[in-house]
Amino acid sequence: MCRLVIMTVGKTHSGKTTFAKALEKELPDSVVIDQDNHAEFLHAYYQTLLPKQGSNMIKYALTQTIVNYAVDQTNCHLILCNSNRNRKGRLKLLEHFHNKGFTSIIVNFDIPEHVLQERIAKNQRSTTILRTASNFKEVLSRQQDETDIGDVIAPIEGEAEHLFIINNADEVQSVIRKIVQLCPKLIGDLTSSTLANTKNENP
């Protein structure tokens, strides 16, 4: 069975959520798993459980529960819509999915800084999910400062089985089409491999 895990990588307002929702509509049996949604849910209904400082462990636990259910109880393709800017974190997560038989895809949003700043200035998105910043301009500033320090580095070839890079919004639909076409290709490759093995076993 062909199952894809698509991981987005990028700064705030780079278009990750818009891309993930568009891909979900085009890729049958896929589901977007977005930690921002989980943060909004917890903020709306379980504020008393949210930590005042430190890691938001309840958010991570909620996300992990949803991921585990999707992996073990469904046949869905997973679209992991988060920033995923830490390389060690990406590799550890993708290793888990490889062990579960998924084909991995990274979509890196390499959007110019001035475009991100313009989007933030125009956007009316709620800031209720922010815990360590007062607004998205501050979030972007921190992300800029962290870039290329330690493991906060852009994805490279080999981290996943497929790597796509989006530099502007015009490239989104092209990348979506390529991802949607992967499963039939993978199924064809697996079928060809199976037939070849059968011929070798039965000369």
N, C-alpha and C positions, 0 to 999 in steps of 0.2 A: 504494500500500500504506500502511495506517495503522500507523505505529510511534510509540510513546510513549516519552518519557524522563521519568521521575518522579524528582524531586530532593527529598530530605528536608532540612529545615533545623531545627536545634534543639540545645539543650544536652544534656549527658549525662543519661541516664535519663529523657528526655522521651517515650520510647516509639517512637523511630524504627525500631529493629530489629524490634520486635513488629509494628508497622504494615507494614513492608516484607515480612515473612514472610507475614502474612495476605493482603496484596495479591497476592503471588506465587501463592498458592493459588487466588485468585479470577480473576486476569487470565491467560488462556491465553497460552502462548508468552512468558512473562516470566521474567526472571532478576534476582535481587538481587545487586548488586555492593557489597560491604561491606568497607571497608578494615580494620576490626577483625579480620575473618576472615583477611585477608592478613597482618596483624601477628602473629596467633596462629600462623599457619603458619610464618612466618619465625622466630619465637621458638622454635618447637618443633624446627625442622630446620636452620636456618641462623643460629644465634646468632653465629657467628664473623664473619658478613658484616654484622651490624648495626652502624651507626655508634655510637660512644660519645657523640658530641655532634653538634649541628647537625641539619639536616633528614634524615629517614629516606628517603633517595633510593631505596633498594632497594625499599621498600614502595610508593613512588609509581610506580616503574618496573613493578613487578608488576601493580599496579592498572591502569596504562595499557595494558599488554599484553593484559590480560583485556578491557578496554573495547574496544580496537581490534579484537580478534578477534570480540567479540559484535556490533559494529557492521558489520564488513565481511564476516564469514563466516556470519552467522545473520540471521534475520528477527525476532529477539526484541525485545520491549519491555524497556527497561532501567530498573531501580529502583536509583538511586544513593543508598545508605544511609550518609550521613556527616553531620557537623554542618553543613558548607556555610554558615557564618555570615558569611563575608567576601563582600560584594556584588560586588566586582570579580572575584573568583574564580568566583562563580556565573555572572556575565554572560559571562565568557570561555568557560566550559565550555558554557553553553547555546548560545552562538553557534556553537560547533563542531557541536553536534547539529542546530541549525537548518539549517546548511549541508549536513548529511547527510540532510535531509528528515524529521527527527523533529518531532513535536508535543510541546511542552514543558509540563511540569506541575511546580509547586512545591507541596510540602506543608509548611507552617510549623507547628511544634509550639510553641505559645505557652502553656506549662504554668506555673502559679503556682510560685514558688520554694519555698514550704513543701511542696508536693507532691513536687518533685524531691528535697528534703532527706529527706523521709520514705521515698521509694523507695530512696535511697542507704543509709539506715540499715538497711533491711530486706533489701537485696540482698546475695547472697553471690557476686556476679560476680568472677571472677579479675582481679587487677590486673597480670597479667604483660605485658599489651600497653602499659602506661603507661611512658613513657620520661622525661617531665619532671615527673611528679607521683608521689607515693607512694600515693595513694588517690583515689577518685572524689569524695570530699568536697572535696579540694584542687582537683581538676579543675573542679568546679562553681564554687568560689570564684573561680578565675581567669576563668572564662567570665563570671561576674557582673561582675567588674571591667572586662572588655573590652567589655561591651555598650555600644553607641552611641558607641564611640570609634573614630575613623577610619572604616574600611569595615565594621566589625563591626556591621551594622544589619539589622533585620528586612526580609524581602522586601516589596515593594510591587507593586501592580497594574502590569502592563506588563513586568515582568522576564521572565515566562514567559507562554505563551498562556493558561494556566489557573493560578489561585492558590487553594489551599484552606488554611484555618487550623483547626487542632485545638487546642481549649482544655482538653479533658478526654477521658478514655478512652471515654466514651459516644459521642463523635462519630466514632470510627474507622470503624465499619462503614458509616456514612452516606457518608463520604468515599470509601471503597473502592467502594461501589456507583456513585457518580457517576463515578469514574475508569473503571470497567469499562464503563460505558455510553457513554463518549466515543468509542470506536472505531467502533461501528455508526453513531453520529451523524456522525462525520467522514467515513465512507465514503458515507453518504447525502448529505452536503453536497457531496462531490467528484463524486458521480454526477449530482446536480442541476446543478452547475456545468458539467460536461462536456456534458450534454444541452442546456443553454442555449447554450453555445458552438457546438454542432453546428447548432442551429436558426438561429443568427445567420449561420453560414457557408453554410447551405443554405436560404435563404428560400423 
